[in-house]
Amino acid sequence: MDSALFALAFVAALGCGLMAGAFFAFSSFVMQALGRLAPPAGIAAMQSINIVVINRLFLGVLFGTGVLCVVLAVMALMAWRQPDTLYVLAGSLLYVVGNVVVTMVGNVPLNNALAAAQPDSADGARLWAHYLLRWTAWNHVRTVTALAAMACFILALA
């Protein structure tokens, strides 16, 4: 593996690992804790999280790693005959599809619906029950694919 591909794969592995950890925290305890709250409190807390998460650091790692993975996929396709490019390509695809695409088509629409909800309403409580199940299921996908992508990049670097 040439030095540029190695360096980019290393940074991608770090980005995937950071995202896997963030998503793991939500899948393993944050959403369960929010689900134990009364719906108005849980909704309000998640609405606040969804506002605060829109920041340069989080979005930079989430989408920056996605851009890096697209670059790595192109590089892997151009260097297809080199050893370990299959791992780079697999890691890139896992991350882009399982994290960027899932975030945009799975989690973000749910977040937008929750943002419009009135926490104290019956409709809000119904939406919250649906949100907890669907959002967490999509988040499990993001957790597993970020972790798998990180593993692919580590294997490519070995």
For each residue, the residues with C-beta under 8 A, 3 or more apart:
1: 5 6 9 82 83 84 85 156 157
2: 5 6 79 82
3: 6 7
4: 7 8 75
5: 1 2 8 9 72 75 76 79 82 88
6: 1 2 3 9 10 157
7: 3 4 10 11
8: 4 5 11 12 68 71 72 75
9: 1 5 6 12 13 72 88 91 153 156 157
10: 6 7 13 14 153 157
11: 7 8 14 15 68
12: 8 9 15 16 65 68 69 72 91 92 95 149 153
13: 9 10 16 17 91 150 153 154 157
14: 10 11 17 18
15: 11 12 18 19 61 64 65 68
16: 12 13 19 20 65 91 95 99 146 147 149 150 153
17: 13 14 20 21 146 147 150
18: 14 15 21 22 61 65
19: 15 16 22 23 61 62 65 95 99 142 146
20: 16 17 23 24 143 146 147 150
21: 17 18 24 25
22: 18 19 25 26 58
23: 19 20 26 27 99 139 142 143 146
24: 20 21 27 28 143 147
25: 21 22 28 29 30
26: 22 23 29 30 31 136 139 143
27: 23 24 30 31 136 139 140 143
28: 24 25 32
29: 25 26 32 33
30: 25 26 27 33 34
31: 26 27 34 35 132 135 136 139
32: 28 29 35 36
33: 29 30 36 37
34: 30 31 37 42 45 46 132
35: 31 32 42 132
36: 32 33 42
37: 33 34 41 42 45
38: 41 42
39: 42 43 119 124 125 128 129
40: 43 44 119 120 124 125
41: 37 38 44 45 119
42: 34 35 36 37 38 39 45 46 128 132
43: 39 40 46 47 114 117 119 124 127 128
44: 40 41 47 48 119
45: 34 37 41 42 48 49
46: 34 42 43 49 50 114 131
47: 43 44 50 51 114 115 117 119
48: 44 45 51 52
49: 45 46 52 53
50: 46 47 53 54 111 114 115
51: 47 48 54
52: 48 49 55
53: 49 50 58
54: 50 51 58 59
55: 52 58 59
56: 59 60
57: 60 61
58: 22 53 54 55 61 62
59: 54 55 56 62 63
60: 56 57 63 64
61: 15 18 19 57 58 64 65
62: 19 58 59 65 66 99 100 103
63: 59 60 66 67 100
64: 15 60 61 67 68
65: 12 15 16 18 19 61 62 68 69 95 99
66: 62 63 69 70 95 96 99 100
67: 63 64 70 71
68: 8 11 12 15 64 65 71 72
69: 12 65 66 72 73 91 92 93 95 96 149
70: 66 67 73 74 92 96
71: 8 67 68 74 75
72: 5 8 9 12 68 69 75 76 88 89 91 92
73: 69 70 76 77 88 89 92 93 96
74: 70 71 77 78
75: 4 5 8 71 72 78 79 88
76: 5 72 73 79 80 85 86 88 89 92
77: 73 74 80 85 89
78: 74 75
79: 2 5 75 76 82 85
80: 76 77 85
81: 85
82: 1 2 5 79 85
83: 1
84: 1 87 88 155 156 157 158
85: 1 76 77 79 80 81 82 88 89 156
86: 76 89 90
87: 84 90 91 152 153 155 156
88: 5 9 72 73 75 76 84 85 91 92 152 153 156
89: 72 73 76 77 85 86 92 93
90: 86 87 93 94 149 152
91: 9 12 13 16 69 72 87 88 94 95 148 149 150 151 152 153 156
92: 12 69 70 72 73 76 88 89 95 96 149
93: 69 73 89 90 96 97
94: 90 91 97 98 145 146 148 149 152
95: 12 16 19 65 66 69 91 92 98 99 100 145 146 149
96: 66 69 70 73 92 93 99 100 101
97: 93 94 100 101 102 145
98: 94 95 101 102 141 142 144 145 146 148 149
99: 16 19 23 62 65 66 95 96 102 103 142 145 146 149
100: 62 63 66 95 96 97 103 104
101: 96 97 98 104 105
102: 97 98 99 105 106 107 138 141 142 145
103: 62 99 100 106 107 108 142
104: 100 101 107 108
105: 101 102 108 109
106: 102 103 109 110 134 135 138 141
107: 102 103 104 110 111 135 138 139 142
108: 103 104 105 111 112
109: 105 106 112 113
110: 106 107 113 114 131 134 135 138
111: 50 107 108 114 115 135
112: 108 109 115 116
113: 109 110 116 117 127 131
114: 43 46 47 50 110 111 117 127 128 131
115: 47 50 111 112
116: 112 113
117: 43 47 113 114 121 123 124 127 128
118: 121 123 124
119: 39 40 41 43 44 47 124
120: 40 124
121: 117 118 124 125
122: 125 126
123: 117 118 126 127
124: 39 40 43 117 118 119 120 121 127 128
125: 39 40 121 122 128 129
126: 122 123 129 130
127: 43 113 114 117 123 124 130 131
128: 39 42 43 114 117 124 125 131 132
129: 39 125 126 132 133
130: 126 127 133 134
131: 46 110 113 114 127 128 134 135
132: 31 34 35 42 128 129 135 136
133: 129 130 136 137
134: 106 110 130 131 137 138
135: 31 106 107 110 111 131 132 138 139
136: 26 27 31 132 133 139 140
137: 133 134 140 141
138: 102 106 107 110 134 135 141 142
139: 23 26 27 31 107 135 136 142 143
140: 27 136 137 143 144
141: 98 102 106 137 138 144 145
142: 19 23 98 99 102 103 107 138 139 145 146
143: 20 23 24 26 27 139 140 146 147
144: 98 140 141 147 148
145: 94 95 97 98 99 102 141 142 148 149
146: 16 17 19 20 23 94 95 98 99 142 143 149 150
147: 16 17 20 24 143 144 150 151
148: 91 94 98 144 145 151 152
149: 12 16 69 90 91 92 94 95 98 99 145 146 152 153
150: 13 16 17 20 91 146 147 153 154
151: 91 147 148 154 155
152: 87 88 90 91 94 148 149 155 156
153: 9 10 12 13 16 87 88 91 149 150 156 157
154: 13 150 151 157 158
155: 84 87 151 152 158
156: 1 9 84 85 87 88 91 152 153
157: 1 6 9 10 13 84 153 154
158: 84 154 155
